[in-house]
């Protein structure tokens, strides 16, 4: 979000006009490093360890290939719903810095791995949205080392010291709620589109047996499927 010299964003919600304050990132979110564990700590059915693969674009997800460690290896606080998971190190520098709000996990069952950071805040929706703005992109571009085979690394202290512009508590909640609702809307439509595509693919597969009951070329079935997809989209979206 662009601002003018008085630290007032050009685009605001109605009813807000105060300047935004300069704060260190570490003042609005408490960050902590992840768990370092040994291969011998890995077990079946222990405590789940979150890694970079648990962030799909900007969405948190549980993966089938997640690693589990025995409870005795856990020496850091457990991850809670609403915490922000951040990739702090990765062989691919472009993946360093990606982040997502952790959701729908059970209590005292999940930790974050050593190549991850966790940011905790009373207003995770706002902080997560803040981390999707221009200052964070510039920060990643300047502070994350990597390339030529080196592991890209985001330093916790560097992140904590970054100066960010922060509005009043009331406006932060307004912004957080807005982006939370937007994320939910996007997720809803993604699921709807996936359902429609699944229906089309099933229709393409079954057309051979159900409709004409004779062999059809793949190209013909794709052509018919496209027409079916257009018909569904016109009726449902």
C-alpha positions as CSV (number, residue, x, y, z in Angstrom):
1,X,0.0,0.0,0.0
2,X,1.5,3.3,-1.0
3,X,1.7,6.2,1.4
4,X,2.4,9.9,1.3
5,X,4.9,11.9,3.4
6,X,2.6,12.1,6.4
7,X,2.4,8.3,6.5
8,X,-1.2,8.3,5.5
9,X,-2.1,5.6,2.9
10,X,-3.8,6.9,-0.2
11,X,-6.5,4.3,0.0
12,X,-8.3,3.9,3.3
13,X,-11.5,2.5,4.8
14,X,-14.2,5.1,5.5
15,X,-13.9,6.7,8.9
16,X,-10.1,6.5,9.2
17,X,-7.8,9.4,8.7
18,X,-5.0,9.2,11.3
19,X,-1.3,8.7,10.4
20,X,0.1,5.3,10.5
21,X,2.9,4.8,13.1
22,X,6.4,3.5,12.4
23,X,7.0,0.3,14.4
24,X,9.5,-2.5,14.3
25,X,8.1,-5.8,13.0
26,X,9.2,-7.5,16.2
27,X,6.9,-5.1,18.1
28,X,3.7,-6.3,16.3
29,X,4.6,-10.0,16.0
30,X,6.7,-12.3,18.2
31,X,8.9,-14.5,16.0
32,X,10.7,-17.7,17.0
33,X,12.9,-20.3,15.3
34,X,11.9,-23.8,14.6
35,X,12.8,-27.2,15.9
36,X,16.1,-28.8,15.1
37,X,15.9,-32.6,15.2
38,X,17.9,-35.6,14.3
39,X,17.0,-38.5,11.9
40,X,16.7,-40.8,14.9
41,X,14.0,-38.5,16.3
42,X,11.7,-39.3,13.3
43,X,8.8,-41.7,14.2
44,X,5.4,-42.7,12.9
45,X,2.5,-41.0,14.5
46,X,4.5,-38.6,16.8
47,X,4.4,-34.8,16.7
48,X,4.0,-33.3,13.3
49,X,6.7,-31.0,12.0
50,X,5.7,-28.2,9.6
51,X,8.0,-27.4,6.7
52,X,8.0,-25.3,3.6
53,X,5.8,-27.8,1.8
54,X,3.0,-26.9,4.2
55,X,2.7,-23.5,2.5
56,X,0.9,-23.8,-0.8
57,X,1.3,-20.3,-2.4
58,X,-0.2,-18.3,0.5
59,X,-2.3,-21.1,2.0
60,X,-1.5,-23.5,4.9
61,X,-2.1,-27.1,4.3
62,X,-1.4,-30.5,5.9
63,X,0.6,-32.8,3.6
64,X,0.6,-36.6,3.4
65,X,4.5,-36.7,3.5
66,X,4.8,-34.6,6.7
67,X,7.5,-35.6,9.1
68,X,6.7,-36.7,12.7
69,X,9.1,-36.7,15.6
70,X,8.9,-38.3,19.1
71,X,7.6,-36.1,21.8
72,X,10.9,-36.2,23.7
73,X,12.6,-34.3,20.8
74,X,10.3,-31.3,21.1
75,X,11.9,-28.5,23.1
76,X,10.0,-25.5,21.7
77,X,6.4,-24.3,22.1
78,X,3.8,-26.0,20.0
79,X,2.3,-24.2,17.0
80,X,-1.2,-22.7,17.5
81,X,-4.0,-21.8,15.2
82,X,-3.5,-18.3,14.0
83,X,0.3,-18.4,14.1
84,X,2.0,-17.4,10.8
85,X,4.3,-20.0,9.3
86,X,7.3,-18.5,7.4
87,X,9.9,-20.3,5.3
88,X,13.2,-19.0,6.5
89,X,15.6,-21.2,4.6
90,X,15.3,-23.2,1.3
91,X,17.5,-24.4,-1.5
92,X,15.3,-22.4,-3.8
93,X,15.6,-18.7,-2.9
94,X,12.3,-17.8,-4.5
95,X,10.5,-19.9,-1.8
96,X,12.2,-18.1,1.1
97,X,9.8,-15.7,2.8
98,X,6.6,-17.3,1.8
99,X,4.1,-17.3,4.6
100,X,0.6,-18.5,5.6
101,X,-1.7,-18.5,8.6
102,X,-1.9,-21.9,10.3
103,X,-5.4,-23.1,10.6
104,X,-7.4,-26.2,11.8
105,X,-4.7,-28.0,13.7
106,X,-5.1,-29.8,17.0
107,X,-3.6,-28.4,20.2
108,X,-0.1,-29.5,21.3
109,X,0.5,-31.7,18.3
110,X,2.4,-29.6,15.8
111,X,5.8,-27.8,15.8
112,X,7.6,-26.0,13.1
113,X,10.9,-27.2,11.7
114,X,14.4,-25.7,11.8
115,X,14.1,-24.1,8.4
116,X,10.9,-22.2,9.4
117,X,10.0,-19.2,11.5
118,X,6.8,-18.7,13.3
119,X,5.2,-15.3,14.0
120,X,2.6,-14.9,16.7
121,X,0.3,-11.9,17.0
122,X,-3.1,-10.9,18.4
123,X,-4.0,-9.8,14.9
124,X,-2.6,-12.5,12.6
125,X,-4.9,-11.5,9.7
126,X,-3.5,-8.0,9.6
127,X,0.2,-9.1,10.0
128,X,-0.1,-11.7,7.3
129,X,-1.6,-9.1,5.0
130,X,1.2,-6.7,5.9
131,X,3.7,-9.3,4.9
132,X,2.1,-9.4,1.4
133,X,2.8,-5.7,0.8
134,X,5.7,-4.0,-0.9
135,X,8.0,-3.5,2.1
136,X,8.2,-7.3,2.7
137,X,9.0,-7.9,-1.0
138,X,11.8,-5.4,-0.8
139,X,13.0,-6.9,2.5
140,X,13.2,-10.4,0.9
141,X,15.0,-9.1,-2.2
142,X,17.6,-7.3,-0.1
143,X,18.2,-9.5,2.9
144,X,17.7,-13.1,1.6
145,X,21.0,-14.5,0.4
146,X,21.1,-17.5,-2.0
147,X,21.7,-18.5,-5.5
148,X,24.5,-20.4,-7.2
149,X,23.6,-23.5,-5.1
150,X,23.6,-21.6,-1.8
151,X,20.6,-22.0,0.5
152,X,18.5,-18.9,0.7
153,X,18.2,-17.7,4.3
154,X,15.9,-15.3,6.1
155,X,17.4,-14.1,9.4
156,X,15.0,-13.8,12.3
157,X,16.7,-10.7,13.7
158,X,16.7,-8.9,10.3
159,X,12.9,-9.4,10.1
160,X,12.3,-8.3,13.7
161,X,14.2,-5.0,13.0
162,X,12.3,-4.0,9.9
163,X,10.4,-0.8,10.2
164,X,6.7,-1.0,9.1
165,X,3.8,1.4,9.1
166,X,1.0,0.4,11.4
167,X,-2.5,1.9,11.9
168,X,-4.6,2.1,15.0
169,X,-5.9,-1.1,16.5
170,X,-9.4,-0.5,15.2
171,X,-8.1,0.0,11.6
172,X,-5.8,-3.0,11.9
173,X,-8.8,-5.2,12.8
174,X,-10.8,-3.7,9.9
175,X,-8.0,-4.5,7.4
176,X,-7.5,-8.0,8.9
177,X,-11.2,-8.9,8.6
178,X,-11.3,-7.6,5.0
179,X,-8.4,-9.9,3.9
180,X,-9.7,-12.8,5.9
181,X,-13.1,-12.5,4.2
182,X,-11.3,-12.2,0.8
183,X,-9.3,-15.3,1.4
184,X,-12.4,-17.3,2.4
185,X,-14.1,-16.1,-0.8
186,X,-11.2,-17.1,-2.9
187,X,-11.1,-20.6,-1.3
188,X,-14.9,-21.0,-1.8
189,X,-14.6,-20.3,-5.5
190,X,-11.5,-22.5,-5.9
191,X,-13.4,-25.4,-4.4
192,X,-16.4,-24.6,-6.7
193,X,-14.1,-24.6,-9.8
194,X,-12.4,-27.8,-8.7
195,X,-15.8,-29.5,-8.3
196,X,-16.9,-28.3,-11.8
197,X,-13.7,-29.5,-13.4
198,X,-14.1,-32.9,-11.6
199,X,-17.6,-33.2,-12.9
200,X,-16.4,-32.4,-16.5
201,X,-13.6,-34.9,-16.3
202,X,-15.9,-37.6,-15.1
203,X,-18.4,-36.8,-17.9
204,X,-15.5,-37.0,-20.5
205,X,-14.5,-40.4,-19.1
206,X,-17.9,-41.8,-18.9
207,X,-19.2,-40.5,-22.3
208,X,-17.5,-43.5,-24.0
209,X,-19.7,-46.0,-22.0
210,X,-22.8,-44.2,-21.0
211,X,-23.7,-41.9,-24.0
212,X,-22.7,-43.6,-27.2
213,X,-21.5,-47.0,-25.9
214,X,-18.7,-47.2,-28.5
215,X,-15.0,-46.3,-28.6
216,X,-14.3,-42.6,-29.1
217,X,-11.0,-40.9,-29.7
218,X,-9.5,-38.9,-26.9
219,X,-9.6,-35.7,-29.0
220,X,-13.3,-36.1,-29.6
221,X,-14.0,-36.6,-25.9
222,X,-11.9,-33.5,-25.1
223,X,-13.9,-31.5,-27.6
224,X,-17.2,-32.7,-26.2
225,X,-15.9,-32.0,-22.7
226,X,-15.1,-28.4,-23.6
227,X,-18.7,-27.9,-24.7
228,X,-19.9,-29.5,-21.4
229,X,-17.6,-27.2,-19.4
230,X,-18.9,-24.1,-21.1
231,X,-22.5,-25.3,-20.5
232,X,-21.8,-25.9,-16.8
233,X,-20.1,-22.5,-16.4
234,X,-22.9,-20.6,-18.0
235,X,-25.4,-22.2,-15.6
236,X,-23.4,-22.0,-12.4
237,X,-21.1,-19.0,-12.4
